[in-house]
Amino acid sequence: MSDTKWTPGPWTVARAGWTDEGNVWYSLEGVKEACAPDGRLIAAAPDLYEALQSVHAFLTDPAVGTWQYMEGDGFYRDLGKELANITAALAKARGE
């Protein structure tokens, strides 16, 4: 997305731990410097995961059918690739 302000991925967790004050910290590979948009993205991660899980459940519901939607010009677009990306992102978040 061109309107994002956070550091583009991929990110990987290099290390994690606790501060003496009881706060968690992460060392991320792929992030060159700390910035507020990165922090907001990390803070939103649980909500983003839940939303993506809901979309995944909807798209894999047998009642939904063929996983296609109609674009404005009347052509159908197969959602198989998007579903594969969603499945992979959810698995990555779970550490699989």
C-alpha positions as CSV (number, residue, x, y, z in Angstrom):
1,M,0.0,0.0,0.0
2,S,1.4,3.4,-0.9
3,D,-0.3,5.2,2.0
4,T,1.4,3.2,4.7
5,K,3.9,4.9,6.9
6,W,5.4,1.8,8.7
7,T,8.5,-0.1,7.6
8,P,7.8,-2.4,4.7
9,G,8.2,-6.1,5.4
10,P,9.2,-8.7,5.7
11,W,10.0,-8.5,9.4
12,T,11.2,-11.3,11.6
13,V,11.6,-11.5,15.4
14,A,15.3,-11.8,16.2
15,R,14.9,-11.7,20.0
16,A,12.2,-10.9,22.6
17,G,12.3,-10.3,26.4
18,W,11.1,-8.3,29.4
19,T,12.3,-5.1,30.8
20,D,12.9,-4.6,34.6
21,E,9.7,-2.6,34.6
22,G,7.7,-5.6,33.2
23,N,7.3,-4.3,29.7
24,V,7.9,-6.6,26.7
25,W,10.5,-5.8,24.0
26,Y,11.2,-7.2,20.6
27,S,14.2,-7.0,18.3
28,L,13.0,-7.1,14.7
29,E,15.1,-7.9,11.7
30,G,14.1,-5.8,8.7
31,V,13.2,-2.7,10.7
32,K,15.9,-0.1,10.4
33,E,14.7,2.3,13.1
34,A,11.9,2.7,15.6
35,C,8.9,4.7,14.4
36,A,5.4,5.3,15.7
37,P,3.7,3.8,12.7
38,D,5.5,0.5,13.3
39,G,4.3,0.5,16.9
40,R,0.7,1.2,15.8
41,L,0.9,-1.7,13.4
42,I,2.2,-4.0,16.1
43,A,-0.5,-2.8,18.5
44,A,-3.2,-3.5,15.9
45,A,-1.9,-7.0,15.1
46,P,-4.3,-8.9,17.4
47,D,-7.3,-7.0,15.9
48,L,-6.0,-7.5,12.4
49,Y,-5.5,-11.3,13.1
50,E,-9.1,-11.6,14.4
51,A,-10.5,-9.7,11.3
52,L,-8.5,-11.9,8.9
53,Q,-9.6,-15.0,10.7
54,S,-13.3,-13.9,10.2
55,V,-12.7,-13.3,6.5
56,H,-11.0,-16.8,6.2
57,A,-14.0,-18.4,8.0
58,F,-16.4,-16.7,5.6
59,L,-14.5,-17.6,2.5
60,T,-14.1,-21.3,3.5
61,D,-17.7,-21.7,4.6
62,P,-19.4,-24.2,2.2
63,A,-22.5,-22.0,2.0
64,V,-20.4,-19.2,0.4
65,G,-19.8,-21.4,-2.6
66,T,-17.3,-20.7,-5.3
67,W,-15.2,-18.0,-3.7
68,Q,-15.8,-15.5,-6.4
69,Y,-17.1,-12.0,-6.5
70,M,-18.3,-9.7,-9.3
71,E,-16.1,-6.8,-10.1
72,G,-17.6,-3.5,-11.3
73,D,-17.2,-4.4,-15.0
74,G,-19.2,-7.6,-14.6
75,F,-16.3,-10.1,-14.7
76,Y,-15.8,-12.6,-11.9
77,R,-12.5,-12.8,-10.1
78,D,-11.4,-16.0,-8.4
79,L,-10.6,-15.5,-4.7
80,G,-8.4,-18.6,-4.5
81,K,-5.1,-16.6,-4.5
82,E,-6.4,-14.2,-1.9
83,L,-7.6,-17.1,0.3
84,A,-4.1,-18.8,0.0
85,N,-2.5,-15.5,1.1
86,I,-4.9,-15.2,4.0
87,T,-4.2,-18.8,5.1
88,A,-0.4,-18.2,4.9
89,A,-0.6,-15.0,6.8
90,L,-2.6,-16.6,9.6
91,A,-0.2,-19.6,9.8
92,K,2.8,-17.2,9.9
93,A,1.2,-15.3,12.8
94,R,0.7,-18.6,14.7
95,G,4.4,-19.5,14.1
96,E,3.6,-22.4,11.7
